[in-house]
Amino acid sequence: MAQAAKGKLNFRCPRCFMRDIDIDMFFDADKKEYYCLRCNFRGTEEEVEALNEQVKEKYGRLRERVTDFGADNRPPVFAPHRRGEQ
């Protein structure tokens, strides 16, 4: 995706990204805030970074597979996924 008139970093819109839509945010230098053209989300850099950290939890274990679901009150056990294995 082309980067036009954006801030120093290329942020994704956290609201759109929660819905699996990959949209870059634009930066308004006068108001010092980022905004999304698709969903009208507006926020400062700190707000956008905080919300994007929450979204990362969704994809945090993308390359891991559950090997043991564990007994009651024990967390599941994860192992790295190797391509081509089932």
Secondary structure as GFF3:
##gff-version 3
##sequence-region A 1 86
A	DSSP	alpha_helix	14	18	.	.	.	ID=ss1
A	DSSP	beta_strand	26	28	.	.	.	ID=ss2
A	DSSP	beta_strand	33	35	.	.	.	ID=ss3
A	DSSP	beta_strand	42	43	.	.	.	ID=ss4
A	DSSP	alpha_helix	45	59	.	.	.	ID=ss5
A	DSSP	beta_strand	64	68	.	.	.	ID=ss6
A	DSSP	beta_strand	77	80	.	.	.	ID=ss7
###
